[in-house]
Amino acid sequence: MINLELPKKLRASANQAHQVAQEIFRPISRKYDLGEHEYPVELDTMAAMVEGLADSGTQKIGGAAGGRSDADEHATELLGNSNGGNMSALLNALETSWGDVGLMLSIPYQGLGNAAIAAVATDEQLKRFGKVWASMAITEPSFGSDSAAVTTTAVLDGDEWVLNGEKIFVTAGQRSTHIVVWASVDRNLGRAAIKSFVVPRDAPGLSVARLEHKLGIKASDTAVLLLQDCRIPKDNILGSPEVNVEKGFAGVMQTFDNTRPLVAAMAVGVARAALEELRAILKDAGIEPSYDVPANNQPAAAAEFLRMEADYEAAYLLSLRAAWMADNKKPNSLEASMSKAKAGRTGTDITLKAVELAGTIGYSQRTLLEKWGRDSKILDIFEGTQQIQQLIVARRVLGKTSAELK
């Protein structure tokens, strides 16, 4: 028998994150949606609380918790089960995104780049970069989802790497203290030469070209970064500096196995928020979905609600599975992409359908439904688009390489 109930320690952590979402994020959600690029000063208090929890070993709320399991490895061997950093990060991302996904992405020292550091950094690097606020810079003007097409270069010059290139759509690109930059150490060796580098905010040659005006997640700053002869220490390359042509760039891609379930959880959180709001609106209109009556014998709005709720549950469970596999050191590339594909599509479907079913209330700013509809779209795009996730799933299922199935 499968027990899908969350362990006690995870329930407590998720409840704390939900309280943050309810008491801090929801009340200021509309304020920072209307005030794009305005820094949410309320998050400074949030940052201090998160740092205190992390120092006490209680929990982390954002991406920094992912990538490493804090469970007892001997106990894991005996019981065959671990719920560690990845699962905790996923549940916290879900709950805080229920409050506001843009604010969740703006929590100081809890960026997606932190998950990248946790995934591939050496023990020494984890000590150095354990308390930084790291954003992640992958996408460039010449490519979107094809991560192997990186043109930014990193050339070793004595004891420093010199980086040159342009990165776009960098979440928290202006506010973070460090940037995890993907760059090639040798363009002639293809994707195998792509490595990730930790670039401090004050590194010479790093600048913010502009901030993007966006459809959603307006509380989060999205920047264009320029690297012009940007110099960083030699040991700021994450993981091994050696180029292994046979292994390809599996090292940097491992980052996605940890971050994609987190993004899936964000979509699940926004979807749940929309479902709860829609249920209340339908109830006020005299429509209450029933689990005892066939859907086709209920009002169309109730039947549609039941369909969306089933999709929500599927996305939620797929996300849990991907995070559990990461914590238990099981290859989860397939499951990470499945969770991201399902949750991304489900999030946009549920939020936009909720806007539609709520009628004039849904399209107005009287509720947050229209905002969630805008916010959810990016969750089906960044960290790999819907189409890329389906392509990865197809390759894994069919046993094809990227060269065989494009």
Solvent accessible surface area in square Angstrom, and as a share of the most:
residue,aa,sasa,rsa
1,M,242,1.08
2,I,142,0.72
3,N,117,0.60
4,L,110,0.55
5,E,118,0.53
6,L,37,0.19
7,P,49,0.31
8,K,162,0.69
9,K,115,0.49
10,L,6,0.03
11,R,107,0.39
12,A,60,0.46
13,S,12,0.08
14,A,9,0.07
15,N,85,0.44
16,Q,76,0.34
17,A,0,0.00
18,H,40,0.18
19,Q,78,0.34
20,V,9,0.05
21,A,0,0.00
22,Q,77,0.34
23,E,109,0.49
24,I,48,0.24
25,F,0,0.00
26,R,60,0.22
27,P,94,0.59
28,I,21,0.11
29,S,1,0.01
30,R,45,0.17
31,K,98,0.41
32,Y,1,0.00
33,D,7,0.04
34,L,117,0.58
35,G,20,0.19
36,E,41,0.18
37,H,51,0.23
38,E,86,0.39
39,Y,71,0.27
40,P,0,0.00
41,V,93,0.54
42,E,51,0.23
43,L,0,0.00
44,D,77,0.40
45,T,99,0.58
46,M,1,0.00
47,A,12,0.09
48,A,67,0.52
49,M,77,0.34
50,V,2,0.01
51,E,87,0.39
52,G,41,0.39
53,L,29,0.14
54,A,31,0.24
55,D,87,0.45
56,S,81,0.52
57,G,66,0.64
58,T,79,0.46
59,Q,14,0.06
60,K,69,0.29
61,I,1,0.00
62,G,1,0.01
63,G,2,0.02
64,A,17,0.13
65,A,12,0.09
66,G,1,0.01
67,G,19,0.19
68,R,93,0.34
69,S,39,0.25
70,D,112,0.58
71,A,28,0.22
72,D,93,0.48
73,E,116,0.52
74,H,120,0.54
75,A,37,0.29
76,T,31,0.18
77,E,138,0.62
78,L,128,0.64
79,L,140,0.70
80,G,51,0.49
81,N,67,0.34
82,S,5,0.03
83,N,23,0.12
84,G,1,0.01
85,G,6,0.06
86,N,9,0.05
87,M,9,0.04
88,S,15,0.09
89,A,0,0.00
90,L,0,0.00
91,L,7,0.04
92,N,0,0.00
93,A,0,0.00
94,L,3,0.02
95,E,21,0.10
96,T,0,0.00
97,S,1,0.01
98,W,19,0.07
99,G,0,0.00
100,D,1,0.01
101,V,1,0.01
102,G,0,0.00
103,L,0,0.00
104,M,6,0.03
105,L,12,0.06
106,S,1,0.01
107,I,1,0.01
108,P,6,0.04
109,Y,93,0.35
110,Q,15,0.07
111,G,6,0.05
112,L,20,0.10
113,G,0,0.00
114,N,8,0.04
115,A,0,0.00
116,A,1,0.01
117,I,5,0.02
118,A,8,0.06
119,A,11,0.08
120,V,25,0.15
121,A,5,0.04
122,T,61,0.36
123,D,101,0.52
124,E,89,0.40
125,Q,8,0.04
126,L,47,0.24
127,K,175,0.74
128,R,92,0.34
129,F,12,0.05
130,G,39,0.38
131,K,135,0.57
132,V,15,0.09
133,W,13,0.04
134,A,0,0.00
135,S,3,0.02
136,M,19,0.09
137,A,1,0.00
138,I,19,0.10
139,T,33,0.19
140,E,3,0.01
141,P,85,0.53
142,S,84,0.54
143,F,21,0.09
144,G,47,0.45
145,S,37,0.24
146,D,79,0.41
147,S,14,0.09
148,A,23,0.18
149,A,39,0.30
150,V,6,0.03
151,T,57,0.33
152,T,0,0.00
153,T,37,0.22
154,A,0,0.00
155,V,92,0.53
156,L,80,0.40
157,D,69,0.36
158,G,61,0.58
159,D,113,0.59
160,E,65,0.29
161,W,16,0.06
162,V,17,0.10
163,L,0,0.00
164,N,56,0.29
165,G,27,0.26
166,E,60,0.27
167,K,0,0.00
168,I,25,0.12
169,F,124,0.52
170,V,1,0.00
171,T,23,0.13
172,A,3,0.02
173,G,0,0.00
174,Q,89,0.39
175,R,38,0.14
176,S,2,0.01
177,T,44,0.25
178,H,32,0.14
179,I,0,0.00
180,V,0,0.00
181,V,1,0.00
182,W,0,0.00
183,A,0,0.00
184,S,3,0.02
185,V,35,0.20
186,D,53,0.27
187,R,134,0.49
188,N,143,0.74
189,L,79,0.39
190,G,40,0.38
191,R,99,0.36
192,A,5,0.04
193,A,0,0.00
194,I,5,0.03
195,K,27,0.12
196,S,2,0.01
197,F,0,0.00
198,V,0,0.00
199,V,0,0.00
200,P,30,0.19
201,R,69,0.25
202,D,125,0.65
203,A,8,0.06
204,P,90,0.57
205,G,33,0.31
206,L,21,0.10
207,S,48,0.31
208,V,52,0.30
209,A,52,0.41
210,R,130,0.47
211,L,40,0.20
212,E,31,0.14
213,H,149,0.66
214,K,40,0.17
215,L,108,0.54
216,G,5,0.05
217,I,6,0.03
218,K,47,0.20
219,A,5,0.04
220,S,1,0.00
221,D,1,0.01
222,T,7,0.04
223,A,0,0.00
224,V,1,0.00
225,L,1,0.01
226,L,49,0.24
227,L,3,0.02
228,Q,113,0.50
229,D,93,0.48
230,C,0,0.00
231,R,85,0.31
232,I,2,0.01
233,P,66,0.42
234,K,100,0.42
235,D,74,0.39
236,N,3,0.01
237,I,8,0.04
238,L,8,0.04
239,G,20,0.20
240,S,66,0.42
241,P,68,0.43
242,E,129,0.58
243,V,47,0.27
244,N,77,0.40
245,V,98,0.57
246,E,171,0.77
247,K,125,0.53
248,G,21,0.20
249,F,18,0.08
250,A,50,0.38
251,G,29,0.28
252,V,9,0.05
253,M,50,0.22
254,Q,83,0.37
255,T,2,0.01
256,F,8,0.03
257,D,30,0.15
258,N,13,0.07
259,T,0,0.00
260,R,13,0.05
261,P,4,0.02
262,L,5,0.03
263,V,0,0.00
264,A,0,0.00
265,A,0,0.00
266,M,1,0.00
267,A,1,0.01
268,V,2,0.01
269,G,0,0.00
270,V,1,0.01
271,A,1,0.01
272,R,47,0.17
273,A,2,0.01
274,A,0,0.00
275,L,9,0.05
276,E,81,0.36
277,E,51,0.23
278,L,0,0.00
279,R,85,0.31
280,A,52,0.40
281,I,25,0.13
282,L,6,0.03
283,K,119,0.51
284,D,130,0.67
285,A,73,0.57
286,G,66,0.64
287,I,42,0.21
288,E,116,0.52
289,P,12,0.07
290,S,34,0.22
291,Y,142,0.54
292,D,137,0.71
293,V,65,0.38
294,P,81,0.51
295,A,46,0.36
296,N,135,0.69
297,N,109,0.56
298,Q,23,0.10
299,P,76,0.48
300,A,88,0.68
301,A,17,0.13
302,A,0,0.00
303,A,27,0.21
304,E,44,0.20
305,F,2,0.01
306,L,31,0.16
307,R,96,0.35
308,M,0,0.00
309,E,38,0.17
310,A,63,0.49
311,D,37,0.19
312,Y,24,0.09
313,E,82,0.37
314,A,40,0.31
315,A,1,0.00
316,Y,44,0.17
317,L,67,0.33
318,L,38,0.19
319,S,0,0.00
320,L,17,0.08
321,R,102,0.37
322,A,0,0.00
323,A,2,0.02
324,W,69,0.24
325,M,25,0.11
326,A,22,0.17
327,D,3,0.02
328,N,22,0.11
329,K,146,0.62
330,K,89,0.38
331,P,127,0.80
332,N,8,0.04
333,S,30,0.19
334,L,46,0.23
335,E,24,0.11
336,A,1,0.00
337,S,1,0.01
338,M,56,0.25
339,S,0,0.00
340,K,0,0.00
341,A,10,0.07
342,K,42,0.18
343,A,1,0.01
344,G,1,0.01
345,R,122,0.45
346,T,7,0.04
347,G,1,0.01
348,T,17,0.10
349,D,47,0.24
350,I,0,0.00
351,T,1,0.00
352,L,100,0.50
353,K,46,0.20
354,A,0,0.00
355,V,21,0.12
356,E,110,0.49
357,L,49,0.25
358,A,10,0.07
359,G,38,0.37
360,T,114,0.67
361,I,52,0.26
362,G,0,0.00
363,Y,180,0.69
364,S,34,0.22
365,Q,106,0.47
366,R,179,0.65
367,T,25,0.14
368,L,29,0.14
369,L,0,0.00
370,E,24,0.11
371,K,4,0.02
372,W,5,0.02
373,G,6,0.06
374,R,50,0.18
375,D,0,0.00
376,S,1,0.00
377,K,88,0.37
378,I,50,0.25
379,L,0,0.00
380,D,15,0.08
381,I,76,0.39
382,F,36,0.15
383,E,21,0.09
384,G,12,0.12
385,T,32,0.19
386,Q,17,0.07
387,Q,130,0.58
388,I,40,0.20
389,Q,0,0.00
390,Q,87,0.39
391,L,41,0.20
392,I,14,0.07
393,V,31,0.18
394,A,34,0.26
395,R,41,0.15
396,R,118,0.43
397,V,102,0.58
398,L,112,0.56
399,G,64,0.61
400,K,92,0.39
401,T,77,0.45
402,S,35,0.23
403,A,78,0.60
404,E,116,0.52
405,L,50,0.25
406,K,181,0.77
